[in-house]
Amino acid sequence: MRRKIPSHSALLAFEAAARHGSFARAADELARTEGAISRQIGRLEEFLGVTLFERIGNRVRLLPNGTRYAAQVGEILDRLERDSLYLMGQPAQGASIDIAATPTFATRWLIPRLGRFTQLHPNITVHIAECMAPFLLAGSGFDAAVHFDHPAWSGMHVHHLLEEVLIPVCSPALLARAGEPVSLDSLPRLHRRQHPDAWQTYAQAVDIPLSNSAIGARYDLHSMLIEAAIAGLGVALVPHLYVGAELEQGRLVAPWPKDKAVSKHFCLVLPEPIALSQGPVQAFAHWLLDEARETRSC
């Protein structure tokens, strides 16, 4: 059955006119005459059976139906442009995969290792998008997710990667300013906004007294906490797997014990078994599991 979709030219003319509030400015943008824009919009209104613009002399004004339709058309055209540019950027003899990942895990652990994947598979491009919450993988446009374990992934194929164990870290300069002996309770503490009770839980687990565990600045992401700690703003309670390089380089120090509990389990989520996955996804999955296994062994 033939789709009931207006012509591409009519939609472009309408979207530009709606955005500018002017047929003349839409004509300038699209390199058309004002009359051509007017005719395209007239054909669109005839096709839809709805008046989109109110004409008042030489001026035009979007009607309520036009305003709603303009928002929808603009979103669709933006998405179509992004998808077209995405395809245009694909290597002629290569492949690509789209991965959804939690932002800090992606920036602090996954992306620094991607160079090794590229060396093994130079013809596969890995696209990574930020995703904070679990979602339905099927039909999402993503080939896989690198996320924390969650009941929402039920029915999908989940592969364990790494455990998130928290450790307090701070700048060596902060300790130097504090003098000896260093007491965790005397230092400013930094918090992740989503887990305001993390310091209290940590203090109870390792038996370190904190007079008021809730005092201190709050940040949204672990990556923010790490940067704040490097800047000497306080002690950050962050996953150990995110700060290995900073500890090795001496930019951060960790004179206190790790938490005794696991905060989260990170996993690879696939819509089907690895053995049934298409080539690029299968290659990425095997590589990622190997990288996680190597990290766990360190």
TORKE-561324 format. One record per residue (C-alpha): x, y, z negated. Coordinates in steps of 0.25 Angstrom, whole numbers. Layout:
N
<<X, Y, Z>>,
...
***
This chain:
298
<<0, 0, 0>>,
<<5, 14, 4>>,
<<9, 22, -8>>,
<<2, 35, -11>>,
<<14, 44, -12>>,
<<15, 58, -7>>,
<<26, 61, 3>>,
<<40, 64, -3>>,
<<41, 78, 4>>,
<<28, 82, -3>>,
<<33, 77, -17>>,
<<46, 85, -15>>,
<<38, 97, -11>>,
<<29, 96, -22>>,
<<39, 93, -33>>,
<<48, 105, -28>>,
<<36, 115, -28>>,
<<31, 110, -42>>,
<<45, 112, -48>>,
<<47, 126, -42>>,
<<33, 130, -43>>,
<<34, 135, -29>>,
<<33, 130, -14>>,
<<43, 140, -9>>,
<<54, 135, -19>>,
<<51, 121, -16>>,
<<52, 124, -1>>,
<<66, 130, -4>>,
<<71, 118, -12>>,
<<66, 108, -2>>,
<<70, 116, 10>>,
<<56, 116, 15>>,
<<46, 128, 19>>,
<<36, 132, 8>>,
<<25, 128, 18>>,
<<31, 114, 19>>,
<<31, 113, 4>>,
<<17, 118, 3>>,
<<12, 108, 14>>,
<<19, 96, 7>>,
<<12, 100, -6>>,
<<-1, 101, 1>>,
<<1, 87, 7>>,
<<4, 82, -7>>,
<<-8, 88, -13>>,
<<-17, 82, -2>>,
<<-10, 68, -4>>,
<<-13, 69, -19>>,
<<-27, 76, -18>>,
<<-22, 85, -29>>,
<<-18, 100, -29>>,
<<-4, 101, -35>>,
<<-2, 116, -33>>,
<<-11, 128, -35>>,
<<-8, 138, -23>>,
<<-9, 153, -27>>,
<<-5, 162, -16>>,
<<10, 159, -14>>,
<<11, 153, -27>>,
<<9, 138, -32>>,
<<6, 132, -45>>,
<<6, 118, -49>>,
<<-7, 113, -54>>,
<<-8, 103, -66>>,
<<-8, 91, -57>>,
<<4, 96, -49>>,
<<12, 98, -62>>,
<<10, 84, -66>>,
<<13, 79, -52>>,
<<25, 87, -51>>,
<<31, 81, -63>>,
<<29, 67, -58>>,
<<34, 70, -44>>,
<<46, 77, -50>>,
<<50, 65, -59>>,
<<48, 55, -47>>,
<<56, 63, -38>>,
<<67, 65, -48>>,
<<67, 50, -50>>,
<<67, 47, -35>>,
<<79, 56, -34>>,
<<87, 50, -45>>,
<<84, 36, -40>>,
<<88, 40, -26>>,
<<101, 46, -30>>,
<<104, 34, -39>>,
<<103, 25, -26>>,
<<111, 35, -18>>,
<<122, 33, -28>>,
<<123, 18, -28>>,
<<136, 12, -22>>,
<<133, 6, -8>>,
<<140, -7, -12>>,
<<137, -7, -27>>,
<<126, -9, -37>>,
<<121, -2, -50>>,
<<114, -5, -63>>,
<<106, 4, -72>>,
<<108, 2, -87>>,
<<100, 9, -98>>,
<<109, 11, -111>>,
<<108, 18, -124>>,
<<116, 30, -123>>,
<<127, 29, -133>>,
<<130, 14, -130>>,
<<131, 18, -116>>,
<<141, 30, -118>>,
<<149, 24, -129>>,
<<150, 9, -125>>,
<<145, 6, -112>>,
<<150, 17, -103>>,
<<164, 16, -108>>,
<<165, 2, -103>>,
<<158, 3, -90>>,
<<171, 6, -83>>,
<<174, -9, -85>>,
<<161, -13, -78>>,
<<164, -4, -66>>,
<<178, -11, -65>>,
<<171, -24, -64>>,
<<159, -20, -56>>,
<<163, -8, -48>>,
<<151, -9, -39>>,
<<141, -8, -50>>,
<<137, 6, -55>>,
<<131, 6, -69>>,
<<121, 17, -72>>,
<<118, 19, -87>>,
<<105, 27, -92>>,
<<103, 31, -107>>,
<<91, 23, -114>>,
<<89, 25, -128>>,
<<77, 16, -130>>,
<<74, 1, -125>>,
<<65, 0, -113>>,
<<59, -9, -104>>,
<<71, -13, -94>>,
<<62, -19, -83>>,
<<58, -8, -73>>,
<<67, 2, -80>>,
<<77, 4, -69>>,
<<88, -1, -78>>,
<<95, -14, -76>>,
<<99, -16, -90>>,
<<100, -9, -104>>,
<<111, -8, -114>>,
<<104, -5, -126>>,
<<102, -9, -141>>,
<<94, -22, -144>>,
<<79, -19, -145>>,
<<66, -27, -145>>,
<<62, -19, -133>>,
<<71, -27, -125>>,
<<63, -39, -127>>,
<<61, -48, -114>>,
<<74, -42, -108>>,
<<88, -48, -108>>,
<<96, -43, -120>>,
<<111, -45, -122>>,
<<118, -41, -134>>,
<<130, -32, -132>>,
<<135, -25, -145>>,
<<131, -22, -159>>,
<<130, -7, -165>>,
<<137, -6, -178>>,
<<139, 7, -184>>,
<<151, 13, -190>>,
<<154, 27, -196>>,
<<164, 35, -188>>,
<<170, 49, -189>>,
<<181, 58, -184>>,
<<195, 57, -190>>,
<<194, 72, -192>>,
<<182, 71, -201>>,
<<189, 61, -210>>,
<<201, 70, -211>>,
<<192, 82, -215>>,
<<185, 73, -225>>,
<<198, 69, -232>>,
<<200, 57, -241>>,
<<193, 49, -246>>,
<<183, 49, -235>>,
<<169, 46, -239>>,
<<158, 43, -229>>,
<<148, 50, -237>>,
<<156, 63, -237>>,
<<157, 64, -222>>,
<<146, 70, -213>>,
<<138, 58, -206>>,
<<132, 58, -193>>,
<<119, 51, -189>>,
<<112, 46, -177>>,
<<98, 52, -177>>,
<<91, 39, -174>>,
<<97, 32, -186>>,
<<97, 41, -198>>,
<<99, 30, -208>>,
<<111, 24, -201>>,
<<121, 30, -212>>,
<<112, 25, -223>>,
<<112, 11, -217>>,
<<127, 11, -215>>,
<<130, 16, -229>>,
<<122, 5, -235>>,
<<128, -6, -226>>,
<<143, -2, -229>>,
<<140, 2, -243>>,
<<145, 17, -241>>,
<<137, 27, -250>>,
<<131, 39, -242>>,
<<125, 49, -251>>,
<<116, 54, -240>>,
<<117, 46, -227>>,
<<107, 55, -219>>,
<<115, 67, -219>>,
<<122, 71, -206>>,
<<120, 75, -192>>,
<<111, 67, -183>>,
<<114, 63, -168>>,
<<106, 56, -158>>,
<<116, 46, -152>>,
<<128, 39, -157>>,
<<136, 45, -146>>,
<<133, 59, -153>>,
<<137, 53, -167>>,
<<150, 48, -161>>,
<<154, 62, -155>>,
<<150, 69, -168>>,
<<159, 60, -176>>,
<<170, 63, -167>>,
<<168, 77, -168>>,
<<169, 76, -183>>,
<<155, 79, -187>>,
<<153, 67, -196>>,
<<153, 52, -197>>,
<<145, 44, -187>>,
<<139, 31, -189>>,
<<140, 25, -175>>,
<<141, 11, -168>>,
<<155, 6, -168>>,
<<155, 2, -154>>,
<<153, 17, -149>>,
<<165, 22, -156>>,
<<176, 12, -153>>,
<<184, 21, -144>>,
<<183, 33, -154>>,
<<188, 25, -166>>,
<<199, 19, -157>>,
<<204, 33, -153>>,
<<203, 39, -167>>,
<<192, 49, -163>>,
<<183, 42, -174>>,
<<186, 34, -186>>,
<<178, 24, -194>>,
<<183, 23, -208>>,
<<170, 17, -213>>,
<<164, 2, -210>>,
<<155, -1, -199>>,
<<140, -4, -202>>,
<<137, -18, -206>>,
<<125, -19, -198>>,
<<122, -18, -183>>,
<<114, -6, -179>>,
<<110, -11, -164>>,
<<113, -22, -154>>,
<<116, -17, -140>>,
<<112, -25, -129>>,
<<111, -27, -114>>,
<<97, -28, -109>>,
<<94, -34, -95>>,
<<80, -37, -89>>,
<<84, -51, -85>>,
<<95, -61, -89>>,
<<110, -57, -85>>,
<<110, -69, -76>>,
<<98, -64, -68>>,
<<103, -50, -67>>,
<<107, -43, -54>>,
<<122, -42, -51>>,
<<126, -28, -57>>,
<<117, -30, -69>>,
<<123, -44, -72>>,
<<137, -38, -70>>,
<<134, -27, -80>>,
<<128, -36, -90>>,
<<139, -46, -90>>,
<<149, -34, -91>>,
<<142, -28, -103>>,
<<141, -40, -111>>,
<<156, -43, -109>>,
<<159, -28, -114>>,
<<150, -30, -126>>,
<<156, -43, -129>>,
<<170, -37, -128>>,
<<166, -25, -137>>,
<<160, -35, -148>>,
<<173, -43, -148>>,
<<182, -30, -151>>,
***
